[in-house]
Amino acid sequence: MKAQILNSVDYEKRLNLIYASILLAPFMVLAALTWDIWELKTLLIALALMTITALAFLKRELSLYLVVLLIPIEKNFVGIRSHYQWSELIDIMPLFPWIALAAMAGILMRKMAKISIADFATPVNSFILIFFVWACLGLFWARNLPHSLFQLLIQVSDIVVFYLVVVTLRKNEAAHRMTVKILIFIAVIMAGLSIWSLHFLQKEIGSTYILTKGLTLDYYIKHSNTRAKALCHPNMLACFLNIAIAFATGLLLSLKGIFKKSFLFIIIIFLVYGVLEAKSKAGLGCLIILGMFFLVAFNALRAKFSRNLLIFLSIVVGLFVAQNIANGRIPRVLGSEDVSIKSRLHIWGKGFHDLFVNAPGWGLGIGGFHYYPYPHAHSIYFSTFFDFSIIGILSTAGLIIALIIRLLKLIPYQKTYAQLMLVAATGSLLVILVHGLVDFSYGYSTLWFALGLITVTILLVEEERKSSDAVIQTTNS
């Protein structure tokens, strides 16, 4: 009887698999028609997206790992550039949006086929919904509708990345651990490539491939004589490396073997050097703030605070000296001329003027503010305010507060892997909030990925606490 039930369940799953596979056909047609189905290279791109969808359908963790590898690569270094008449400076699409959307399609098909449950519930859903709805409504008063639609598509992919992380890693500690390892791996690659481009690359490497009329695929490894960068801007590199350092520290404290700990400690030191080579003032400030926060927040580090503080300062100062030797001069981490601050003040002043003159009260719309040659307001907070006004600020503040309340509630528990990673997640959120004061915008995929990883870490710890409380209640009864 039991065998018959199992056979019937397997038969139903196979039948649902066939139904879901049939759904892939129209998706393939839609993906191909996005460009020109008669162009062989664009058809190959559509087939590649179909492969990713099938991969996510068969094992959703693999598709997330692929997305993580591409997230830190900025769109103006490797991306699909629009050359249409309405195109603006920032109308460049990264590679990962189509991959993220294809991966999410595979996960939704798994849900439709009843192969697995896709739970999208998070404590910040309502705030993301308000943010997205207001972004859509902003199309009605957008100054350049095609440009705003282009930016909305990228924003949708960012939100998809957030939920891709949440759905894939929820109640899956093994996949969470692997995602963190891949995050650290790609951070090492980005740091190494950027340092190489600074010290050894003599000129810019790049190519342009024509996809179809109005769209090209651009690829660049950019060289700079002063700041480390390769596939992303130095400021983004510093922020991404700091986020990786945060999660690497949590992973380090969860490991047991001395060899594994030593190896990961060396990696963290290398990532710290990468932050210094990026020569980002905000990045360096966030690195110091992150280190001081961990010395206080992690119970294991706070127990020997003086010793660990001395080690931390010695590493930072030692690497700073090593950087002097490598560059043959004193690096301008804190330059004598605050050009960057002056330019940001000028940008923000222009943003307030545009907001209150052209769109008083409701915002300029998604992607509405840009001041050539700057593609955004160089601040997550001001970018959100200029484009979405008070609604955007309130929804963003609600999202951040909801996360902080849960993080502070759970941070005292530091025994398991997930609980240690929650402290690391708190540090990464601190990096985003501080660095976001003077850099980036709401449309950076790295930030949405980090928010997804922070959120799912909270969910993992909450699930652990519920299970622990249930065991205690059962024992007492």
C-alpha positions in Angstrom: 0.0 0.0 0.0 2.8 2.4 0.9 4.6 1.6 -2.3 1.5 2.4 -4.3 1.1 5.8 -2.5 4.8 6.6 -3.3 4.4 5.6 -6.9 1.3 7.8 -7.3 3.2 10.7 -5.8 6.1 10.2 -8.2 3.7 9.9 -11.1 2.0 13.2 -10.1 5.4 14.9 -9.9 6.4 13.6 -13.3 3.1 14.8 -14.7 3.5 18.2 -13.2 7.1 18.3 -14.6 5.7 17.7 -18.1 3.1 20.5 -17.6 5.8 22.9 -16.4 8.0 22.0 -19.3 5.3 22.9 -21.7 5.2 26.4 -20.1 8.8 26.9 -21.2 7.8 27.2 -24.9 6.0 30.5 -24.7 8.7 31.9 -22.4 11.3 31.0 -25.0 9.4 32.8 -27.7 9.0 35.9 -25.5 12.7 35.9 -24.6 13.6 35.6 -28.3 11.2 38.4 -29.4 12.8 40.7 -26.8 15.5 41.3 -29.5 15.2 39.9 -33.0 14.4 36.2 -33.4 16.0 36.2 -36.8 19.4 37.2 -35.4 21.4 34.1 -34.6 23.3 35.7 -31.7 20.1 37.0 -30.1 18.4 33.6 -30.5 21.5 32.1 -28.7 21.0 34.6 -25.9 17.3 33.5 -25.6 18.4 29.8 -25.5 20.9 30.7 -22.8 18.2 32.2 -20.7 16.1 29.1 -21.3 18.9 27.0 -20.0 19.1 29.1 -16.9 15.4 28.7 -16.4 15.7 25.0 -16.8 18.6 25.0 -14.3 16.5 26.9 -11.8 13.6 24.5 -12.4 15.8 21.4 -11.8 17.9 22.9 -8.8 17.2 26.4 -7.9 20.4 26.9 -5.8 22.6 26.6 -8.9 20.8 29.6 -10.6 21.3 31.7 -7.5 25.0 30.9 -7.4 25.3 32.0 -11.0 23.6 35.3 -10.2 25.9 35.9 -7.2 28.9 35.6 -9.5 27.7 38.4 -11.8 26.1 40.8 -9.3 29.2 42.9 -8.4 30.0 43.5 -12.1 28.7 47.0 -12.8 26.6 47.7 -15.9 28.9 50.4 -17.3 31.8 47.9 -17.3 30.0 44.8 -18.7 26.4 45.4 -19.9 23.9 45.9 -22.7 24.0 49.5 -23.8 21.1 51.3 -25.4 21.8 53.5 -28.4 18.2 54.7 -29.0 17.4 58.3 -29.4 15.8 58.5 -25.9 18.8 56.8 -24.3 20.6 58.6 -21.4 24.0 58.1 -19.8 22.6 55.5 -17.4 20.6 53.4 -19.9 22.9 50.5 -19.7 21.6 47.1 -18.5 23.8 44.7 -16.6 24.0 41.1 -17.7 22.4 39.7 -14.5 18.8 41.1 -14.9 17.8 38.7 -17.6 19.6 35.9 -15.7 17.8 36.8 -12.5 14.4 36.9 -14.3 15.1 33.6 -16.0 16.1 32.0 -12.7 12.9 33.3 -11.0 10.8 31.9 -13.9 12.3 28.5 -13.2 11.5 28.8 -9.4 7.9 29.8 -10.2 7.5 26.8 -12.5 8.7 24.6 -9.7 6.0 26.1 -7.5 3.3 25.6 -10.3 4.5 22.0 -10.7 4.2 21.5 -6.9 7.7 20.2 -6.8 8.7 22.7 -4.1 7.3 25.5 -2.1 8.3 29.1 -2.9 7.8 31.2 0.2 8.1 34.9 -0.6 6.9 36.1 2.9 9.4 38.5 4.6 9.0 41.2 7.2 9.7 43.9 4.6 7.2 42.9 1.8 4.8 45.7 2.4 7.6 48.4 2.2 9.0 46.9 -1.0 5.4 46.8 -2.5 4.9 50.5 -1.6 8.2 51.4 -3.1 7.5 49.4 -6.3 3.9 50.7 -6.8 5.1 54.3 -6.4 7.8 53.7 -8.9 5.2 52.4 -11.4 2.9 55.4 -10.7 5.9 57.7 -11.3 5.8 56.7 -15.0 2.7 58.9 -15.4 4.8 62.0 -14.7 8.1 60.8 -16.0 10.0 63.4 -18.1 11.4 60.7 -20.4 9.1 57.7 -20.4 11.2 55.2 -22.4 14.2 56.0 -20.1 12.1 55.5 -17.0 10.7 52.2 -18.3 14.2 51.0 -18.9 15.1 51.9 -15.3 12.0 50.2 -14.0 13.0 47.0 -15.7 16.3 47.1 -14.0 14.6 47.9 -10.7 12.3 44.9 -11.2 15.4 42.7 -11.7 16.9 44.1 -8.5 13.8 43.1 -6.5 13.8 39.7 -8.2 17.4 39.2 -6.9 16.2 40.0 -3.4 13.4 37.4 -3.5 15.6 35.0 -5.4 18.0 35.0 -2.4 15.1 34.8 0.1 13.2 31.9 -1.6 16.3 29.9 -2.3 18.0 30.2 1.0 15.0 30.1 3.3 15.3 27.1 5.7 18.4 26.0 3.8 21.5 26.6 5.9 23.7 24.5 3.5 22.8 26.7 0.6 23.2 29.8 2.7 26.7 28.7 3.6 27.6 28.0 0.0 26.2 31.4 -1.1 28.5 33.1 1.5 31.5 31.1 0.2 30.7 32.2 -3.4 30.3 35.8 -2.2 33.8 35.6 -0.6 35.2 33.9 -3.7 34.0 36.5 -6.2 35.2 39.3 -3.8 38.7 37.8 -3.9 38.5 37.7 -7.7 37.2 41.3 -7.9 39.9 42.5 -5.5 42.7 40.6 -7.3 41.6 41.8 -10.7 41.3 45.4 -9.5 44.7 45.4 -7.9 46.2 43.8 -11.0 44.6 46.5 -13.2 46.0 49.2 -11.0 49.6 48.0 -10.9 50.1 45.9 -14.0 47.5 46.8 -16.6 48.8 49.5 -18.9 45.7 50.3 -20.8 42.0 49.7 -20.9 40.8 46.3 -22.3 37.4 46.1 -23.9 35.2 45.1 -26.8 31.8 46.0 -28.2 29.5 43.4 -29.8 26.5 44.4 -31.9 23.4 42.5 -30.7 20.8 44.2 -32.8 19.8 47.7 -33.9 20.1 50.0 -30.9 21.7 47.5 -28.6 25.4 46.5 -28.1 27.1 44.3 -25.5 30.0 46.3 -24.1 32.9 44.7 -22.1 35.6 46.7 -20.4 38.4 46.1 -17.9 39.2 49.6 -16.9 42.7 50.9 -15.9 43.4 53.6 -13.4 46.8 55.0 -12.3 45.4 56.0 -8.9 42.5 53.7 -7.7 41.9 50.0 -7.9 39.1 49.1 -10.3 38.4 46.6 -13.0 34.8 45.5 -13.4 33.2 48.1 -11.1 33.8 51.6 -9.8 36.3 51.9 -6.9 33.5 53.1 -4.5 31.4 50.1 -5.4 34.4 47.8 -5.1 35.1 49.1 -1.6 31.5 48.7 -0.5 31.3 45.2 -2.0 34.5 44.1 -0.4 33.4 45.4 3.0 30.1 43.4 2.7 32.2 40.3 1.9 34.5 41.0 4.8 31.5 41.2 7.1 30.1 37.8 6.1 33.6 36.3 5.9 34.2 37.3 9.6 31.0 35.6 10.6 32.0 32.5 8.7 35.5 32.6 10.3 34.0 32.6 13.8 31.7 29.6 12.9 34.6 27.4 11.7 36.4 24.9 13.9 39.6 23.8 12.2 42.7 25.9 12.6 43.7 25.4 9.0 40.3 26.6 7.7 40.3 29.6 10.1 43.9 30.6 9.1 43.1 30.4 5.4 40.0 32.5 5.7 41.8 35.0 7.9 44.4 35.5 5.1 41.6 36.0 2.6 40.0 38.7 4.9 43.4 40.5 5.1 43.6 40.4 1.3 40.1 41.9 1.0 41.0 44.6 3.5 44.0 45.5 1.3 41.6 45.7 -1.7 39.5 48.2 0.2 42.6 50.3 0.8 43.7 50.1 -2.8 40.2 51.4 -3.9 41.1 54.6 -2.1 37.5 55.3 -1.2 37.1 57.6 1.8 33.7 56.2 2.6 35.0 52.7 2.0 37.9 53.2 4.5 35.5 54.8 7.0 33.1 51.9 6.7 36.0 49.4 7.1 37.0 51.0 10.4 33.4 51.3 11.6 32.8 47.6 10.7 35.9 46.5 12.6 35.0 48.4 15.7 31.4 47.2 15.5 32.5 43.5 15.3 34.8 44.0 18.3 31.8 45.0 20.4 29.0 42.9 18.8 30.7 39.5 18.6 30.9 37.9 22.0 34.0 36.0 21.1 35.8 39.1 20.0 34.6 41.3 22.9 35.9 38.8 25.4 39.4 39.8 24.5 38.7 43.3 23.3 42.1 45.0 23.9 44.0 42.2 22.2 41.7 42.1 19.2 41.6 45.9 18.9 45.4 45.8 18.8 45.4 43.1 16.1 42.8 45.0 14.0 44.7 48.3 14.1 48.0 46.6 13.4 46.5 44.9 10.3 45.0 48.2 9.0 48.2 50.2 9.7 50.4 47.4 8.3 48.5 47.2 5.1 48.5 51.0 4.8 52.3 50.9 5.0 52.4 48.0 2.5 50.2 50.2 0.2 52.7 53.0 0.5 55.5 50.7 -0.6 53.5 49.3 -3.5 52.6 52.7 -4.8 55.9 54.4 -4.0 54.1 57.3 -2.4 51.6 58.2 0.3 48.1 57.2 -1.1 45.5 59.9 -1.1 42.9 58.1 0.9 42.0 61.4 2.6 42.8 63.9 -0.1 43.8 67.5 0.7 41.1 68.8 -1.7 37.5 67.7 -0.9 36.6 67.8 -4.5 34.2 64.8 -4.1 32.4 66.5 -1.3 32.0 69.7 -3.2 30.7 67.9 -6.3 28.2 66.0 -4.2 26.9 69.1 -2.6 26.5 70.6 -6.1 24.6 67.5 -7.2 22.3 67.5 -4.2 21.6 71.2 -4.6 20.6 70.5 -8.3 18.4 67.6 -7.1 16.5 69.7 -4.6 16.0 72.4 -7.3 14.6 69.9 -9.8 12.4 68.2 -7.2 10.7 71.3 -5.9 10.5 73.1 -9.2 9.6 70.3 -11.6 7.8 67.8 -9.4 6.9 69.3 -6.0 5.7 66.7 -3.6 5.7 63.6 -5.7 9.2 63.1 -7.0 10.9 63.0 -10.4 10.0 59.4 -11.1 12.2 56.4 -11.4 15.6 57.3 -12.9 14.2 60.9 -13.1 17.2 62.7 -11.5 20.5 62.6 -13.2 23.0 65.4 -13.7 25.5 64.9 -16.5 28.0 63.3 -16.2 26.6 61.9 -12.9 24.0 59.1 -13.5 22.5 59.5 -10.0 22.6 61.6 -6.8 25.6 59.8 -5.3 23.6 58.9 -2.2 21.0 56.2 -1.7 19.0 58.6 0.5 19.0 61.6 -1.9 18.5 59.4 -5.0 15.4 57.9 -3.3 14.1 61.3 -2.2 14.6 63.1 -5.5 13.0 60.3 -7.6 10.2 59.2 -5.1 9.9 62.1 -2.7 8.5 61.4 0.8 6.8 58.2 -0.2 10.1 56.6 -1.2 11.9 57.8 1.9 9.2 56.5 4.2 9.1 53.1 2.5 12.9 52.8 2.6 13.0 53.9 6.2 10.3 51.3 7.1 12.3 48.6 5.4 15.5 49.5 7.2 13.8 49.9 10.6 12.0 46.5 10.2 15.3 44.8 9.6 17.1 46.7 12.4 14.5 45.8 15.0 14.8 42.1 14.2 18.6 42.2 14.1 18.8 43.9 17.5 16.4 41.4 19.0 18.3 38.3 17.8 21.9 39.6 18.0 22.5 38.3 21.6 22.2 34.7 20.4 25.6 33.7 19.0 26.0 29.9 19.3 25.1 28.5 15.9 26.2 29.3 12.3 23.1 31.2 11.5 23.3 33.3 14.7 26.9 34.2 14.0 26.0 35.1 10.5 23.3 37.4 11.8 25.9 39.6 13.5 27.8 39.6 10.2 24.6 40.6 8.4 24.1 43.4 10.9 27.6 44.6 10.0 26.9 44.5 6.3 23.7 46.5 6.8 25.8 49.1 8.7 28.2 49.3 5.8 25.3 50.0 3.3 23.7 52.6 5.5 26.9 54.5 6.2 28.5 54.2 2.7 25.0 55.0 1.1 25.2 58.5 2.7 27.6 59.7 0.0 27.5 57.0 -2.8 25.2 54.8 -5.0 21.5 54.9 -5.6 18.6 52.6 -4.9 19.2 50.8 -8.2 22.4 48.9 -7.4 22.0 45.1 -7.5 24.8 44.5 -5.0 22.7 46.3 -2.4 19.5 44.4 -3.1 21.4 41.1 -3.0 22.9 42.1 0.4 19.5 43.1 1.7 18.2 39.7 0.6 21.0 37.9 2.3 20.4 40.0 5.5 16.7 39.2 5.4 17.0 35.5 4.9 19.7 35.3 7.7 17.1 36.8 10.0 14.5 34.3 8.9 17.0 31.4 9.5 17.6 32.6 13.1 13.9 33.2 13.8 13.2 29.6 12.6 16.0 28.3 14.9 14.5 30.2 17.8 11.0 28.8 17.2 12.3 25.3 17.0 14.4 25.8 20.1 11.4 27.2 22.0 9.2 24.4 20.8 11.7 21.8 22.1 11.9 23.6 25.5 8.1 23.6 25.8 7.9 20.0 24.9 10.5 19.1 27.5 8.8 21.1 30.2 5.4 19.6 29.5 
